[in-house]
Amino acid sequence: MLKTGVVVLTVESVRRLIAAGGRPPIGETLGFQLVDCGDGWAVFEGNPGPETYNPMNIVHGGYAATLLDSACGIATVTKLADDQSMTTLELKTSYLRAMTANTGKVRAEGKVISIGRRVAFSEARLTDEDGRLLATATSTLLIMSN
């Protein structure tokens, strides 16, 4: 379960979010959505456009980092008990290829590597439609009891 303000996420509510279009509020802003999840994994997809560009006329690294962080976080949510929530403590992102509006749809796939009582470790990969690796991330997440 993930508590954000008054919204509590459980596996069931995450699946309802997917059925309703999969767009968390940040997804509305950046044009991406949650498309699938299961026990210890989650998938987000997006289409970066010119609105995500940095001053060098390519997609800002924050776009990739946001998709990767989202995939790591929701993958972790799927492993939590109903009385638990989580937050990202650390995210390390590696950028392998630049993105532009011509990149097309990108896919962030996150999975939990290890989960304990207080800390979870997850990783995610961002690929284009041809399966080329664009970026990767590892995440450390704090697990909290509500």
N, CA, C and O atoms as a GROMACS GRO file, in nm:
protein
  584
    1MET      N    1   0.085  -0.116   0.000
    1MET     CA    2   0.000   0.000   0.000
    1MET      C    3   0.090   0.122   0.000
    1MET      O    4   0.188   0.127   0.074
    2LEU      N    5   0.057   0.220  -0.081
    2LEU     CA    6   0.132   0.345  -0.088
    2LEU      C    7   0.037   0.457  -0.050
    2LEU      O    8  -0.067   0.474  -0.113
    3LYS      N    9   0.072   0.533   0.053
    3LYS     CA   10  -0.012   0.643   0.097
    3LYS      C   11   0.046   0.772   0.041
    3LYS      O   12   0.160   0.808   0.071
    4THR      N   13  -0.033   0.842  -0.039
    4THR     CA   14   0.007   0.970  -0.095
    4THR      C   15  -0.106   1.068  -0.068
    4THR      O   16  -0.208   1.067  -0.138
    5GLY      N   17  -0.091   1.153   0.032
    5GLY     CA   18  -0.200   1.241   0.070
    5GLY      C   19  -0.314   1.155   0.124
    5GLY      O   20  -0.298   1.085   0.223
    6VAL      N   21  -0.430   1.162   0.058
    6VAL     CA   22  -0.543   1.082   0.100
    6VAL      C   23  -0.560   0.958   0.013
    6VAL      O   24  -0.653   0.880   0.036
    7VAL      N   25  -0.473   0.937  -0.084
    7VAL     CA   26  -0.483   0.821  -0.173
    7VAL      C   27  -0.394   0.709  -0.122
    7VAL      O   28  -0.275   0.730  -0.097
    8VAL      N   29  -0.451   0.591  -0.106
    8VAL     CA   30  -0.375   0.474  -0.063
    8VAL      C   31  -0.374   0.375  -0.179
    8VAL      O   32  -0.480   0.339  -0.231
    9LEU      N   33  -0.254   0.331  -0.220
    9LEU     CA   34  -0.243   0.236  -0.329
    9LEU      C   35  -0.222   0.096  -0.275
    9LEU      O   36  -0.137   0.072  -0.189
   10THR      N   37  -0.299   0.004  -0.326
   10THR     CA   38  -0.281  -0.138  -0.303
   10THR      C   39  -0.271  -0.201  -0.441
   10THR      O   40  -0.292  -0.133  -0.541
   11VAL      N   41  -0.241  -0.329  -0.448
   11VAL     CA   42  -0.236  -0.396  -0.578
   11VAL      C   43  -0.370  -0.381  -0.650
   11VAL      O   44  -0.374  -0.356  -0.770
   12GLU      N   45  -0.480  -0.395  -0.575
   12GLU     CA   46  -0.612  -0.384  -0.636
   12GLU      C   47  -0.638  -0.244  -0.690
   12GLU      O   48  -0.692  -0.228  -0.799
   13SER      N   49  -0.599  -0.140  -0.614
   13SER     CA   50  -0.622  -0.004  -0.663
   13SER      C   51  -0.530   0.030  -0.780
   13SER      O   52  -0.567   0.108  -0.867
   14VAL      N   53  -0.410  -0.029  -0.783
   14VAL     CA   54  -0.320  -0.009  -0.897
   14VAL      C   55  -0.383  -0.072  -1.021
   14VAL      O   56  -0.379  -0.014  -1.129
   15ARG      N   57  -0.441  -0.190  -1.006
   15ARG     CA   58  -0.508  -0.255  -1.121
   15ARG      C   59  -0.630  -0.174  -1.167
   15ARG      O   60  -0.658  -0.167  -1.286
   16ARG      N   61  -0.701  -0.113  -1.072
   16ARG     CA   62  -0.814  -0.026  -1.110
   16ARG      C   63  -0.762   0.096  -1.186
   16ARG      O   64  -0.825   0.141  -1.282
   17LEU      N   65  -0.648   0.150  -1.144
   17LEU     CA   66  -0.587   0.262  -1.214
   17LEU      C   67  -0.554   0.223  -1.358
   17LEU      O   68  -0.579   0.301  -1.451
   18ILE      N   69  -0.500   0.105  -1.378
   18ILE     CA   70  -0.470   0.056  -1.514
   18ILE      C   71  -0.598   0.047  -1.595
   18ILE      O   72  -0.601   0.092  -1.710
   19ALA      N   73  -0.704  -0.011  -1.537
   19ALA     CA   74  -0.831  -0.027  -1.608
   19ALA      C   75  -0.892   0.108  -1.646
   19ALA      O   76  -0.964   0.118  -1.746
   20ALA      N   77  -0.862   0.211  -1.567
   20ALA     CA   78  -0.916   0.344  -1.594
   20ALA      C   79  -0.826   0.427  -1.684
   20ALA      O   80  -0.851   0.546  -1.703
   21GLY      N   81  -0.723   0.368  -1.741
   21GLY     CA   82  -0.634   0.442  -1.830
   21GLY      C   83  -0.493   0.454  -1.779
   21GLY      O   84  -0.403   0.493  -1.854
   22GLY      N   85  -0.470   0.421  -1.653
   22GLY     CA   86  -0.335   0.410  -1.598
   22GLY      C   87  -0.257   0.539  -1.580
   22GLY      O   88  -0.135   0.535  -1.570
   23ARG      N   89  -0.325   0.652  -1.575
   23ARG     CA   90  -0.252   0.778  -1.563
   23ARG      C   91  -0.253   0.834  -1.422
   23ARG      O   92  -0.355   0.887  -1.377
   24PRO      N   93  -0.140   0.822  -1.350
   24PRO     CA   94  -0.130   0.895  -1.224
   24PRO      C   95  -0.116   1.044  -1.257
   24PRO      O   96  -0.090   1.077  -1.372
   25PRO      N   97  -0.131   1.133  -1.160
   25PRO     CA   98  -0.122   1.277  -1.190
   25PRO      C   99   0.006   1.316  -1.265
   25PRO      O  100  -0.001   1.397  -1.358
   26ILE      N  101   0.122   1.262  -1.228
   26ILE     CA  102   0.246   1.296  -1.299
   26ILE      C  103   0.241   1.244  -1.442
   26ILE      O  104   0.302   1.303  -1.532
   27GLY      N  105   0.169   1.136  -1.464
   27GLY     CA  106   0.152   1.083  -1.599
   27GLY      C  107   0.072   1.177  -1.688
   27GLY      O  108   0.096   1.185  -1.809
   28GLU      N  109  -0.024   1.249  -1.628
   28GLU     CA  110  -0.098   1.350  -1.703
   28GLU      C  111  -0.004   1.460  -1.750
   28GLU      O  112  -0.011   1.506  -1.864
   29THR      N  113   0.084   1.502  -1.660
   29THR     CA  114   0.177   1.610  -1.691
   29THR      C  115   0.279   1.569  -1.796
   29THR      O  116   0.307   1.646  -1.888
   30LEU      N  117   0.335   1.448  -1.783
   30LEU     CA  118   0.444   1.406  -1.871
   30LEU      C  119   0.401   1.309  -1.982
   30LEU      O  120   0.484   1.266  -2.062
   31GLY      N  121   0.274   1.275  -1.987
   31GLY     CA  122   0.224   1.192  -2.097
   31GLY      C  123   0.268   1.047  -2.090
   31GLY      O  124   0.311   0.991  -2.192
   32PHE      N  125   0.259   0.984  -1.973
   32PHE     CA  126   0.288   0.841  -1.964
   32PHE      C  127   0.183   0.774  -1.876
   32PHE      O  128   0.112   0.841  -1.801
   33GLN      N  129   0.175   0.641  -1.884
   33GLN     CA  130   0.077   0.568  -1.805
   33GLN      C  131   0.128   0.432  -1.761
   33GLN      O  132   0.216   0.372  -1.822
   34LEU      N  133   0.069   0.386  -1.654
   34LEU     CA  134   0.091   0.251  -1.604
   34LEU      C  135   0.009   0.157  -1.691
   34LEU      O  136  -0.112   0.177  -1.706
   35VAL      N  137   0.073   0.056  -1.750
   35VAL     CA  138   0.002  -0.034  -1.841
   35VAL      C  139  -0.013  -0.176  -1.789
   35VAL      O  140  -0.101  -0.249  -1.836
   36ASP      N  141   0.070  -0.218  -1.693
   36ASP     CA  142   0.059  -0.354  -1.641
   36ASP      C  143   0.136  -0.365  -1.510
   36ASP      O  144   0.229  -0.289  -1.485
   37CYS      N  145   0.096  -0.460  -1.428
   37CYS     CA  146   0.170  -0.488  -1.305
   37CYS      C  147   0.135  -0.628  -1.257
   37CYS      O  148   0.034  -0.686  -1.298
   38GLY      N  149   0.218  -0.679  -1.170
   38GLY     CA  150   0.196  -0.810  -1.111
   38GLY      C  151   0.276  -0.819  -0.983
   38GLY      O  152   0.316  -0.717  -0.927
   39ASP      N  153   0.299  -0.939  -0.938
   39ASP     CA  154   0.369  -0.962  -0.812
   39ASP      C  155   0.517  -0.927  -0.826
   39ASP      O  156   0.596  -1.007  -0.874
   40GLY      N  157   0.552  -0.805  -0.784
   40GLY     CA  158   0.692  -0.762  -0.786
   40GLY      C  159   0.737  -0.697  -0.914
   40GLY      O  160   0.857  -0.682  -0.936
   41TRP      N  161   0.644  -0.658  -1.002
   41TRP     CA  162   0.683  -0.592  -1.127
   41TRP      C  163   0.576  -0.493  -1.171
   41TRP      O  164   0.459  -0.504  -1.133
   42ALA      N  165   0.618  -0.396  -1.253
   42ALA     CA  166   0.527  -0.295  -1.307
   42ALA      C  167   0.584  -0.241  -1.438
   42ALA      O  168   0.705  -0.239  -1.458
   43VAL      N  169   0.494  -0.198  -1.526
   43VAL     CA  170   0.532  -0.146  -1.657
   43VAL      C  171   0.462  -0.014  -1.684
   43VAL      O  172   0.340  -0.004  -1.671
   44PHE      N  173   0.539   0.087  -1.722
   44PHE     CA  174   0.487   0.216  -1.766
   44PHE      C  175   0.527   0.238  -1.911
   44PHE      O  176   0.633   0.192  -1.954
   45GLU      N  177   0.442   0.309  -1.987
   45GLU     CA  178   0.475   0.346  -2.125
   45GLU      C  179   0.446   0.494  -2.144
   45GLU      O  180   0.356   0.551  -2.082
   46GLY      N  181   0.523   0.555  -2.232
   46GLY     CA  182   0.503   0.696  -2.264
   46GLY      C  183   0.553   0.727  -2.402
   46GLY      O  184   0.621   0.647  -2.466
   47ASN      N  185   0.519   0.846  -2.447
   47ASN     CA  186   0.562   0.896  -2.577
   47ASN      C  187   0.622   1.034  -2.556
   47ASN      O  188   0.550   1.134  -2.555
   48PRO      N  189   0.754   1.042  -2.539
   48PRO     CA  190   0.814   1.173  -2.514
   48PRO      C  191   0.801   1.263  -2.636
   48PRO      O  192   0.828   1.221  -2.749
   49GLY      N  193   0.761   1.385  -2.613
   49GLY     CA  194   0.748   1.482  -2.721
   49GLY      C  195   0.831   1.605  -2.695
   49GLY      O  196   0.906   1.610  -2.597
   50PRO      N  197   0.819   1.704  -2.781
   50PRO     CA  198   0.898   1.827  -2.766
   50PRO      C  199   0.876   1.898  -2.632
   50PRO      O  200   0.963   1.971  -2.585
   51GLU      N  201   0.760   1.876  -2.570
   51GLU     CA  202   0.733   1.938  -2.440
   51GLU      C  203   0.822   1.883  -2.329
   51GLU      O  204   0.828   1.940  -2.220
   52THR      N  205   0.891   1.772  -2.356
   52THR     CA  206   0.983   1.712  -2.257
   52THR      C  207   1.129   1.746  -2.287
   52THR      O  208   1.219   1.695  -2.221
   53TYR      N  209   1.152   1.833  -2.386
   53TYR     CA  210   1.289   1.866  -2.427
   53TYR      C  211   1.362   1.954  -2.326
   53TYR      O  212   1.301   2.035  -2.255
   54ASN      N  213   1.493   1.936  -2.321
   54ASN     CA  214   1.580   2.025  -2.246
   54ASN      C  215   1.637   2.129  -2.343
   54ASN      O  216   1.602   2.125  -2.461
   55PRO      N  217   1.721   2.222  -2.300
   55PRO     CA  218   1.774   2.325  -2.391
   55PRO      C  219   1.860   2.269  -2.506
   55PRO      O  220   1.887   2.341  -2.602
   56MET      N  221   1.903   2.142  -2.498
   56MET     CA  222   1.983   2.083  -2.606
   56MET      C  223   1.896   2.018  -2.713
   56MET      O  224   1.947   1.954  -2.804
   57ASN      N  225   1.763   2.037  -2.701
   57ASN     CA  226   1.668   1.988  -2.800
   57ASN      C  227   1.657   1.835  -2.803
   57ASN      O  228   1.632   1.776  -2.908
   58ILE      N  229   1.677   1.772  -2.686
   58ILE     CA  230   1.652   1.629  -2.668
   58ILE      C  231   1.569   1.612  -2.542
   58ILE      O  232   1.555   1.706  -2.463
   59VAL      N  233   1.513   1.494  -2.522
   59VAL     CA  234   1.429   1.469  -2.405
   59VAL      C  235   1.514   1.482  -2.278
   59VAL      O  236   1.622   1.424  -2.267
   60HIS      N  237   1.462   1.557  -2.183
   60HIS     CA  238   1.529   1.579  -2.055
   60HIS      C  239   1.547   1.446  -1.982
   60HIS      O  240   1.457   1.362  -1.985
   61GLY      N  241   1.660   1.427  -1.917
   61GLY     CA  242   1.686   1.304  -1.842
   61GLY      C  243   1.586   1.279  -1.732
   61GLY      O  244   1.565   1.165  -1.692
   62GLY      N  245   1.523   1.384  -1.684
   62GLY     CA  246   1.421   1.370  -1.581
   62GLY      C  247   1.300   1.291  -1.628
   62GLY      O  248   1.232   1.228  -1.548
   63TYR      N  249   1.273   1.296  -1.758
   63TYR     CA  250   1.162   1.218  -1.812
   63TYR      C  251   1.191   1.069  -1.794
   63TYR      O  252   1.106   0.994  -1.744
   64ALA      N  253   1.309   1.026  -1.836
   64ALA     CA  254   1.348   0.885  -1.820
   64ALA      C  255   1.351   0.848  -1.673
   64ALA      O  256   1.299   0.743  -1.634
   65ALA      N  257   1.410   0.932  -1.590
   65ALA     CA  258   1.420   0.903  -1.447
   65ALA      C  259   1.282   0.890  -1.384
   65ALA      O  260   1.263   0.805  -1.297
   66THR      N  261   1.187   0.972  -1.426
   66THR     CA  262   1.052   0.965  -1.371
   66THR      C  263   0.983   0.834  -1.408
   66THR      O  264   0.920   0.772  -1.322
   67LEU      N  265   0.995   0.790  -1.532
   67LEU     CA  266   0.937   0.662  -1.570
   67LEU      C  267   1.003   0.547  -1.496
   67LEU      O  268   0.935   0.456  -1.449
   68LEU      N  269   1.135   0.550  -1.484
   68LEU     CA  270   1.207   0.444  -1.415
   68LEU      C  271   1.173   0.442  -1.266
   68LEU      O  272   1.152   0.334  -1.209
   69ASP      N  273   1.166   0.558  -1.203
   69ASP     CA  274   1.130   0.567  -1.061
   69ASP      C  275   0.988   0.516  -1.040
   69ASP      O  276   0.960   0.447  -0.942
   70SER      N  277   0.897   0.550  -1.130
   70SER     CA  278   0.759   0.504  -1.121
   70SER      C  279   0.751   0.353  -1.132
   70SER      O  280   0.679   0.288  -1.055
   71ALA      N  281   0.825   0.295  -1.226
   71ALA     CA  282   0.824   0.149  -1.243
   71ALA      C  283   0.881   0.080  -1.120
   71ALA      O  284   0.826  -0.021  -1.075
   72CYS      N  285   0.991   0.132  -1.065
   72CYS     CA  286   1.049   0.073  -0.944
   72CYS      C  287   0.952   0.085  -0.826
   72CYS      O  288   0.935  -0.010  -0.750
   73GLY      N  289   0.889   0.200  -0.812
   73GLY     CA  290   0.799   0.223  -0.700
   73GLY      C  291   0.675   0.137  -0.704
   73GLY      O  292   0.640   0.075  -0.604
   74ILE      N  293   0.607   0.131  -0.818
   74ILE     CA  294   0.485   0.051  -0.826
   74ILE      C  295   0.518  -0.098  -0.818
   74ILE      O  296   0.439  -0.175  -0.762
   75ALA      N  297   0.632  -0.140  -0.873
   75ALA     CA  298   0.673  -0.280  -0.855
   75ALA      C  299   0.683  -0.313  -0.707
   75ALA      O  300   0.643  -0.421  -0.664
   76THR      N  301   0.737  -0.220  -0.628
   76THR     CA  302   0.750  -0.241  -0.484
   76THR      C  303   0.614  -0.241  -0.416
   76THR      O  304   0.590  -0.322  -0.327
   77VAL      N  305   0.525  -0.151  -0.456
   77VAL     CA  306   0.390  -0.146  -0.400
   77VAL      C  307   0.322  -0.282  -0.410
   77VAL      O  308   0.249  -0.322  -0.319
   78THR      N  309   0.344  -0.352  -0.519
   78THR     CA  310   0.277  -0.482  -0.538
   78THR      C  311   0.323  -0.588  -0.437
   78THR      O  312   0.258  -0.691  -0.424
   79LYS      N  313   0.431  -0.563  -0.367
   79LYS     CA  314   0.483  -0.659  -0.269
   79LYS      C  315   0.449  -0.621  -0.124
   79LYS      O  316   0.479  -0.697  -0.032
   80LEU      N  317   0.388  -0.505  -0.103
   80LEU     CA  318   0.364  -0.456   0.032
   80LEU      C  319   0.235  -0.511   0.092
   80LEU      O  320   0.140  -0.544   0.021
   81ALA      N  321   0.233  -0.520   0.224
   81ALA     CA  322   0.111  -0.555   0.297
   81ALA      C  323   0.020  -0.432   0.300
   81ALA      O  324   0.063  -0.320   0.273
   82ASP      N  325  -0.107  -0.455   0.332
   82ASP     CA  326  -0.204  -0.346   0.334
   82ASP      C  327  -0.171  -0.237   0.436
   82ASP      O  328  -0.219  -0.124   0.423
   83ASP      N  329  -0.092  -0.269   0.537
   83ASP     CA  330  -0.058  -0.169   0.640
   83ASP      C  331   0.080  -0.108   0.617
   83ASP      O  332   0.140  -0.053   0.709
   84GLN      N  333   0.132  -0.118   0.494
   84GLN     CA  334   0.264  -0.063   0.462
   84GLN      C  335   0.254   0.039   0.348
   84GLN      O  336   0.163   0.034   0.266
   85SER      N  337   0.350   0.130   0.347
   85SER     CA  338   0.368   0.223   0.236
   85SER      C  339   0.518   0.233   0.210
   85SER      O  340   0.597   0.173   0.282
   86MET      N  341   0.555   0.305   0.108
   86MET     CA  342   0.697   0.316   0.075
   86MET      C  343   0.727   0.453   0.017
   86MET      O  344   0.637   0.527  -0.024
   87THR      N  345   0.855   0.485   0.015
   87THR     CA  346   0.902   0.605  -0.052
   87THR      C  347   1.043   0.577  -0.104
   87THR      O  348   1.116   0.497  -0.047
   88THR      N  349   1.080   0.643  -0.212
   88THR     CA  350   1.212   0.625  -0.270
   88THR      C  351   1.316   0.695  -0.184
   88THR      O  352   1.304   0.813  -0.153
   89LEU      N  353   1.419   0.620  -0.145
   89LEU     CA  354   1.532   0.677  -0.072
   89LEU      C  355   1.642   0.720  -0.169
   89LEU      O  356   1.706   0.824  -0.151
   90GLU      N  357   1.663   0.638  -0.272
   90GLU     CA  358   1.772   0.664  -0.365
   90GLU      C  359   1.734   0.609  -0.502
   90GLU      O  360   1.673   0.503  -0.513
   91LEU      N  361   1.771   0.682  -0.605
   91LEU     CA  362   1.752   0.638  -0.743
   91LEU      C  363   1.879   0.668  -0.819
   91LEU      O  364   1.921   0.784  -0.828
   92LYS      N  365   1.940   0.565  -0.875
   92LYS     CA  366   2.058   0.584  -0.958
   92LYS      C  367   2.017   0.553  -1.102
   92LYS      O  368   1.973   0.442  -1.132
   93THR      N  369   2.033   0.650  -1.188
   93THR     CA  370   1.992   0.636  -1.328
   93THR      C  371   2.113   0.643  -1.418
   93THR      O  372   2.201   0.728  -1.401
   94SER      N  373   2.118   0.553  -1.515
   94SER     CA  374   2.222   0.553  -1.618
   94SER      C  375   2.155   0.574  -1.753
   94SER      O  376   2.060   0.504  -1.788
   95TYR      N  377   2.205   0.672  -1.828
   95TYR     CA  378   2.149   0.707  -1.959
   95TYR      C  379   2.239   0.649  -2.068
   95TYR      O  380   2.359   0.677  -2.071
   96LEU      N  381   2.180   0.569  -2.157
   96LEU     CA  382   2.258   0.503  -2.261
   96LEU      C  383   2.235   0.560  -2.401
   96LEU      O  384   2.326   0.556  -2.484
   97ARG      N  385   2.117   0.612  -2.427
   97ARG     CA  386   2.083   0.672  -2.557
   97ARG      C  387   1.996   0.795  -2.535
   97ARG      O  388   1.912   0.798  -2.444
   98ALA      N  389   2.016   0.894  -2.617
   98ALA     CA  390   1.931   1.013  -2.611
   98ALA      C  391   1.795   0.982  -2.673
   98ALA      O  392   1.783   0.896  -2.761
   99MET      N  393   1.692   1.053  -2.625
   99MET     CA  394   1.557   1.041  -2.681
   99MET      C  395   1.517   1.174  -2.742
   99MET      O  396   1.557   1.280  -2.696
  100THR      N  397   1.435   1.165  -2.847
  100THR     CA  398   1.372   1.282  -2.907
  100THR      C  399   1.225   1.248  -2.931
  100THR      O  400   1.181   1.138  -2.900
  101ALA      N  401   1.152   1.341  -2.986
  101ALA     CA  402   1.012   1.315  -3.020
  101ALA      C  403   1.002   1.204  -3.125
  101ALA      O  404   0.898   1.140  -3.137
  102ASN      N  405   1.109   1.180  -3.200
  102ASN     CA  406   1.109   1.074  -3.300
  102ASN      C  407   1.136   0.935  -3.242
  102ASN      O  408   1.124   0.835  -3.312
  103THR      N  409   1.171   0.928  -3.114
  103THR     CA  410   1.198   0.799  -3.051
  103THR      C  411   1.074   0.711  -3.051
  103THR      O  412   1.084   0.589  -3.062
  104GLY      N  413   0.957   0.772  -3.038
  104GLY     CA  414   0.834   0.696  -3.031
  104GLY      C  415   0.806   0.648  -2.890
  104GLY      O  416   0.861   0.700  -2.793
  105LYS      N  417   0.720   0.546  -2.881
  105LYS     CA  418   0.680   0.494  -2.750
  105LYS      C  419   0.799   0.432  -2.678
  105LYS      O  420   0.880   0.361  -2.738
  106VAL      N  421   0.808   0.462  -2.548
  106VAL     CA  422   0.911   0.402  -2.463
  106VAL      C  423   0.842   0.322  -2.354
  106VAL      O  424   0.727   0.349  -2.319
  107ARG      N  425   0.914   0.224  -2.300
  107ARG     CA  426   0.857   0.131  -2.202
  107ARG      C  427   0.954   0.115  -2.085
  107ARG      O  428   1.070   0.079  -2.105
  108ALA      N  429   0.906   0.142  -1.965
  108ALA     CA  430   0.984   0.124  -1.842
  108ALA      C  431   0.931   0.002  -1.769
  108ALA      O  432   0.815  -0.002  -1.729
  109GLU      N  433   1.017  -0.098  -1.753
  109GLU     CA  434   0.980  -0.221  -1.683
  109GLU      C  435   1.059  -0.229  -1.554
  109GLU      O  436   1.182  -0.235  -1.555
  110GLY      N  437   0.987  -0.231  -1.441
  110GLY     CA  438   1.051  -0.237  -1.310
  110GLY      C  439   1.024  -0.368  -1.242
  110GLY      O  440   0.920  -0.430  -1.262
  111LYS      N  441   1.120  -0.412  -1.160
  111LYS     CA  442   1.100  -0.534  -1.081
  111LYS      C  443   1.172  -0.523  -0.948
  111LYS      O  444   1.276  -0.458  -0.936
  112VAL      N  445   1.115  -0.587  -0.849
  112VAL     CA  446   1.174  -0.591  -0.716
  112VAL      C  447   1.284  -0.696  -0.715
  112VAL      O  448   1.265  -0.809  -0.760
  113ILE      N  449   1.400  -0.657  -0.664
  113ILE     CA  450   1.514  -0.747  -0.653
  113ILE      C  451   1.515  -0.814  -0.516
  113ILE      O  452   1.539  -0.935  -0.505
  114SER      N  453   1.488  -0.735  -0.411
  114SER     CA  454   1.488  -0.786  -0.275
  114SER      C  455   1.400  -0.697  -0.190
  114SER      O  456   1.397  -0.575  -0.208
  115ILE      N  457   1.330  -0.758  -0.098
  115ILE     CA  458   1.246  -0.678  -0.009
  115ILE      C  459   1.256  -0.735   0.132
  115ILE      O  460   1.247  -0.856   0.153
  116GLY      N  461   1.275  -0.645   0.227
  116GLY     CA  462   1.282  -0.683   0.368
  116GLY      C  463   1.177  -0.609   0.447
  116GLY      O  464   1.080  -0.558   0.391
  117ARG      N  465   1.195  -0.605   0.577
  117ARG     CA  466   1.098  -0.536   0.662
  117ARG      C  467   1.104  -0.385   0.649
  117ARG      O  468   1.002  -0.317   0.663
  118ARG      N  469   1.224  -0.330   0.623
  118ARG     CA  470   1.242  -0.184   0.621
  118ARG      C  471   1.286  -0.127   0.487
  118ARG      O  472   1.265  -0.009   0.460
  119VAL      N  473   1.346  -0.210   0.403
  119VAL     CA  474   1.405  -0.160   0.278
  119VAL      C  475   1.375  -0.257   0.164
  119VAL      O  476   1.375  -0.379   0.182
  120ALA      N  477   1.349  -0.200   0.047
  120ALA     CA  478   1.334  -0.279  -0.075
  120ALA      C  479   1.434  -0.228  -0.178
  120ALA      O  480   1.472  -0.111  -0.177
  121PHE      N  481   1.477  -0.317  -0.265
  121PHE     CA  482   1.566  -0.283  -0.375
  121PHE      C  483   1.497  -0.324  -0.504
  121PHE      O  484   1.448  -0.436  -0.516
  122SER      N  485   1.494  -0.232  -0.600
  122SER     CA  486   1.431  -0.263  -0.728
  122SER      C  487   1.517  -0.208  -0.840
  122SER      O  488   1.608  -0.128  -0.818
  123GLU      N  489   1.486  -0.252  -0.962
  123GLU     CA  490   1.558  -0.203  -1.080
  123GLU      C  491   1.459  -0.189  -1.193
  123GLU      O  492   1.352  -0.251  -1.193
  124ALA      N  493   1.495  -0.106  -1.292
  124ALA     CA  494   1.408  -0.085  -1.407
  124ALA      C  495   1.492  -0.058  -1.531
  124ALA      O  496   1.606  -0.011  -1.524
  125ARG      N  497   1.432  -0.091  -1.645
  125ARG     CA  498   1.494  -0.069  -1.776
  125ARG      C  499   1.397   0.009  -1.863
  125ARG      O  500   1.277  -0.019  -1.865
  126LEU      N  501   1.449   0.107  -1.936
  126LEU     CA  502   1.370   0.186  -2.029
  126LEU      C  503   1.414   0.152  -2.170
  126LEU      O  504   1.532   0.167  -2.204
  127THR      N  505   1.320   0.106  -2.253
  127THR     CA  506   1.352   0.064  -2.390
  127THR      C  507   1.261   0.136  -2.489
  127THR      O  508   1.154   0.186  -2.453
  128ASP      N  509   1.305   0.140  -2.616
  128ASP     CA  510   1.219   0.193  -2.721
  128ASP      C  511   1.139   0.077  -2.782
  128ASP      O  512   1.150  -0.037  -2.737
  129GLU      N  513   1.060   0.107  -2.885
  129GLU     CA  514   0.974   0.005  -2.946
  129GLU      C  515   1.052  -0.108  -3.011
  129GLU      O  516   1.000  -0.218  -3.028
  130ASP      N  517   1.176  -0.083  -3.048
  130ASP     CA  518   1.260  -0.186  -3.108
  130ASP      C  519   1.341  -0.264  -3.004
  130ASP      O  520   1.423  -0.348  -3.040
  131GLY      N  521   1.317  -0.235  -2.877
  131GLY     CA  522   1.386  -0.306  -2.769
  131GLY      C  523   1.524  -0.251  -2.736
  131GLY      O  524   1.596  -0.310  -2.656
  132ARG      N  525   1.561  -0.137  -2.799
  132ARG     CA  526   1.691  -0.077  -2.766
  132ARG      C  527   1.687  -0.017  -2.627
  132ARG      O  528   1.591   0.051  -2.589
  133LEU      N  529   1.792  -0.043  -2.551
  133LEU     CA  530   1.801   0.006  -2.414
  133LEU      C  531   1.837   0.154  -2.414
  133LEU      O  532   1.939   0.194  -2.471
  134LEU      N  533   1.753   0.235  -2.350
  134LEU     CA  534   1.773   0.380  -2.344
  134LEU      C  535   1.831   0.425  -2.209
  134LEU      O  536   1.916   0.513  -2.204
  135ALA      N  537   1.784   0.362  -2.101
  135ALA     CA  538   1.829   0.400  -1.967
  135ALA      C  539   1.797   0.286  -1.870
  135ALA      O  540   1.709   0.203  -1.895
  136THR      N  541   1.870   0.285  -1.759
  136THR     CA  542   1.843   0.189  -1.653
  136THR      C  543   1.844   0.262  -1.519
  136THR      O  544   1.895   0.374  -1.509
  137ALA      N  545   1.787   0.198  -1.418
  137ALA     CA  546   1.789   0.258  -1.284
  137ALA      C  547   1.789   0.147  -1.180
  137ALA      O  548   1.735   0.039  -1.201
  138THR      N  549   1.850   0.177  -1.068
  138THR     CA  550   1.836   0.096  -0.948
  138THR      C  551   1.781   0.188  -0.839
  138THR      O  552   1.811   0.307  -0.835
  139SER      N  553   1.700   0.130  -0.753
  139SER     CA  554   1.632   0.211  -0.652
  139SER      C  555   1.637   0.142  -0.516
  139SER      O  556   1.624   0.020  -0.505
  140THR      N  557   1.654   0.222  -0.415
  140THR     CA  558   1.640   0.179  -0.275
  140THR      C  559   1.517   0.248  -0.222
  140THR      O  560   1.503   0.370  -0.233
  141LEU      N  561   1.427   0.171  -0.163
  141LEU     CA  562   1.300   0.225  -0.115
  141LEU      C  563   1.281   0.194   0.032
  141LEU      O  564   1.308   0.082   0.077
  142LEU      N  565   1.235   0.291   0.108
  142LEU     CA  566   1.207   0.276   0.249
  142LEU      C  567   1.065   0.222   0.264
  142LEU      O  568   0.971   0.277   0.207
  143ILE      N  569   1.050   0.115   0.341
  143ILE     CA  570   0.919   0.059   0.370
  143ILE      C  571   0.875   0.107   0.507
  143ILE      O  572   0.950   0.096   0.605
  144MET      N  573   0.754   0.160   0.514
  144MET     CA  574   0.702   0.216   0.638
  144MET      C  575   0.573   0.146   0.679
  144MET      O  576   0.493   0.107   0.594
  145SER      N  577   0.554   0.131   0.807
  145SER     CA  578   0.427   0.078   0.859
  145SER      C  579   0.335   0.196   0.885
  145SER      O  580   0.378   0.299   0.939
  146ASN      N  581   0.210   0.181   0.847
  146ASN     CA  582   0.114   0.291   0.866
  146ASN      C  583   0.045   0.281   0.999
  146ASN      O  584  -0.039   0.365   1.032
   0.00000   0.00000   0.00000
